[in-house]
């Protein structure tokens, strides 16, 4: 008779051992009261600043705890991981500190900045292999090396030692405040952080509500919990790369299913608004996954009034080349950026009329491209307009239609929008 495998739940003792193991390499990051968010929501809102780790994310905790647990033979054989982000940096630094050789597989399109960061942390102890176009390509190549050369694969989330390492964040939070914590908001990707953190709170602070937060375009944990089984998504939106996975961990899923109070998804555009807000108002740089736990607060504004709230800011490895896209997504979400196909009437001065008479005094053209390269005096154009107020959209469309300029509105046509913009 086949027996079902017993569900793994990390023990507090093992998590405390992990905390002792990583204390020399992982900073005890601040639990900072955000005066701005506290005032905005009428609550005590604390930010657990994992973006201030040496590798600028919490991933060092799990990676170091796992790699330091290897046997002498395993250490000698070396380790392998697949990652284009924070996990790669955590593994690289761990390899250097523990003097263990590591091979890190990264997709070929990985930005040079990320590759250089991994090299900096790992130095001579790591080798970077660029392979394939996607993370899945890199993952499959890394598994082949593990099997061929008997190396240990360091999983980014679905590993007992990794989960226990990430759980040390929760021990720190409880040690850093004497006040009872009512809510903890935690970003969820594969589930390593949320599984570990929720275990600690269930044991040591059971009244605390743990809210898992996923990107709207990658709701793998939400769907799995709803289906009552670990479910792989057919496709995902990869923008919030630190929390976008098609399938959560087989170890992490049952833990999160049992421990999390609820799962919530947040639109990518709203996350982008939060990134810009943190930078402009608080001088805090966060990556998209790091903003998830703050972006979700609007949805709980009534619940958290007068409460003690912790948001885990998971990382700050944000590539500066993404700034324009982040601003674009934020404006689209706020209904302030709009794209049109504009049909210029066949008469002289039509372009000037559109700019002077159709656009409002505060409207700004941010994109202009003729869709036909010939007959530019009379052709259709792809036009992006940024508004000062979302209420200005309907009057703009009305004027375009009245003067026969309106061709099509693209924001609500995702397939056409992705093709043209």
Buried (B, 14 or more C-beta within 10 A) or exposed (E): EEEEEEEBBBEBEBBBBBBEBBEEBBBEBBBBEBEEBBEEBEBBBBBBBBBBBEBBBBBBBBBBBBBBBBEEEBBEBBBBBBBBBBBBBBBBBBBBBBEBBBBBBBBEEBBEEBBEBBBEBBEEBBBBBBBBEBBEBBBBBBBEBBEEEEBBBBBBBBBBBBBBBBBBBBBBBBEBBEEEBBBBBBBBBBBBBBBBBBBBBBBEBEEBBBBBBBBBBBBBBBBBBEEEEBBEBEEBEBBBBBBBBBBBBEBBBBBBBBBBBEBBBBBBBBBBBBBBBBBEEBEBBBBBBBBBBBBBBEBBEEBBEEBBBBBBBBBBBBBEEBEEEBBBBBBBBBBBBBBBBBBBEEEEEBBEBBEEEBBBEEBEEBBEEBEEEEEEEBBBBBBBBBBEEEEBBEEBBEBBEEBEBBBBBBBEBEEBBEEBB
